Amino acid sequence: MLPKISAEQRRARLAVRHHLAAPATTVADAVAGVVALHATDPATVHLSASARLGSPAVASVEQALYDERSLVRLLGMRRTVFVTDLATAALVQAGCSADIAVKQRKLLEQHLGTQGYPENVPEPGKWLAEVEDAVEAALRARGSATAQQLSEDEPRLRQQLRMAAGKPYEAIGNVTSRVLFLLAADGRIMRGRPRGSWLSSQYVWHPLDSWIPGGLAVLGAEEARVELARRWLRAYGPAPVSDLRWWTGWTAGQTKKALAALGPVEVDLDGVPGVALADDLAPVPAPPPWVAFLPGLDPTPMGWQDRDWFLGPHRAALFDRSGNIGPTVWSSGRVVGGWAQRASGEVVFRLLEDVGAEARAQVEAAAERCAEWFGEIRATPRFRTPLERELAG
């Protein structure tokens, strides 16, 4: 008979390991607890870290990212930008990003050869390789640069593509961002500080080995995938194998091979087959009742594809049409509502189920702390969800 891990046990692990019931003392600990912070929306990095810290501050996150450089922002799983520590970044680069670069380069070459505007690019593979090398050389000559500066140094970045020709959503745009995307996915360049505040998504680019002296550790892809699977299972397991495959963006074969090398134990998750690390079968004590206000795209709710065991019936109100989660209110391991910041700065929430008087008082106190943390800052989620829009007004 397979070992049984209940939903309550999964929630207990989530609470402690993700530093939601027991705050982390450092930004590094907060990030390690969830493996990586989502960074598609730059605000999420700071809000997610702060939700897990005993003494939250934007300055602490910026110090780790830009002064100490113990955390880095990189393209990773599912073509998504994440923030993680250097050791995990090396795993992501070898185990996820490199494959993404191969696929996206092939796609861009195809588009250059068939959808170039005003004309197609002859020998697109050769052309693209030359442009990538020229852009990296220009960046090294400057030391750091914005996308606009690099397109001034290498005018071929202004090559245009005409996408969806003849469709209502036809668009013509430069290849600049796609070339920089490839260079980043290959581990040749890296995003540094944003050009504006911590809410900005316009970054200054650096050669990776100048931003991180010595660069990231060079690992084999299979070796990296095994260790990344281990870290994910430590943070998010026990869980179905399909959740690991979804989170990483791996193929079924890559997932199977990584797990075969790792050797997890098969478990029963309330009737759903799953896997757990061999040393993670003992019961975890449930922490005292806790409440958290997590931002849109927070790594905890985005850590699994199957979310029913903590989300319940609230998906329609809290997700957008593309599967991005908005701001959520948590109570002892379950999503019980959503929240938003209004233009006035007020943080408002709506509970989607009855949590009792004690938990509601905790939620009200958390909303006040959240508003105090924001102060004069106004942060609208990049991916807006039905409840967040309604609450924000």
Phi, psi and omega in degrees: 000137182287145173301141181257131176238114184281166175298324178298321178292322178296321179293324178296317178297314179305314184300316185279312187288331179269009177057042177259325176268334180229101186302148175282155179268339180228159177298320180300318179294320180298318181288316181299328182297334180243009180074308183203146175265136173296139183227014176301317171262113186302332179296328183302321181304311183286320181291320179293317178296316183295328179294345184248005184252143175292327179233079185289139177200136176302321183300324180294319179292316180296324178297316179294323183282317193245338179260300178287328184057036174276345172241148179224154177257124182212158175284132183215228188309134176059031180059033181251148177274133180231164169241129180207175179282170188295321181294317179291325178301321178296322177295316180296317181300312183282324188269344183226305189298320183299319178295320180299318180300317180299313183292318183287330176292318178299319180293317180294320177300319178298316181293322179297325183276344184235340185231022177296149181224131004282354178213160181289159179267122176288147182046062186300326179296314179295317180301314183294318179299319178295319180294317179301314179297319181294321179294316179297321178296319178296321179293319178294325179294322180279330187095315175202157184194156172273169177299321180296317179297321180292326178288337173286322180286324181233090185301340180293346174295344180270005174306136184252155173237144176251107186260144178055046181305133178083353179269159178301334182257023176307140180215146175241126181208161179286159178273004186311304185294329181286325177291317178297322175304313181295317179297323178290317180296332177277357179075028180262329179226165184213147176286133175257228180289149172289157181288332181247226180280185179291353176269354184279146176248015176260112188251157170269131183267149178223151166300136186302317185284352172267328177288321177240098182308126183089347179072186176280154176301138180268119185234157171285150184298315183293317177301316181295319182294324178298313182289325178294321176298320178299314182294321179294316180294326177295323183273323190242352180273171354296149184200162174295149178300327180299330178291318177297315181298317180295313184297319182279332187080014181285163171284167177299321180295317179296319180295314181299318182292319179297317181290326178298320178287328182283323177071051177286171180261137175285138182223166178254115180257079182052046178095352179254129179292140179211183177227153178219154173297147186299332180262018184237041181256342182290146179300144177254126180300136177290131179286168175300160180308137182219160180224144177216143171255107181256144184280172172302142180065020177301144184294337180294300179292339178270009183276347181227152172275321177268110188245004187302329185289345173234344184265329182063219186269020191260011185302314187300324183281335193248355179241150171273182185290343181265002179091016177268130180275145177266192179296135185232150172256128181246145174222112176048048171093004179230149173280123183239358180179190179224168182215168178204159172255128178273167181301332179287345185101347180296137175260119183243155181219163171222125175276134183262003175203164180282121181251358181091160186296320183294314180293323179297321178297322176296319180296317180298319179293322179294323178297320179295317178296321180297315179297320179295321179296317180298319183058238181273356181284138174239123184231109177266128180303141180294324179249105188269141185245162186306311183291321180297317178299315182296316182290323182292332177077000000 
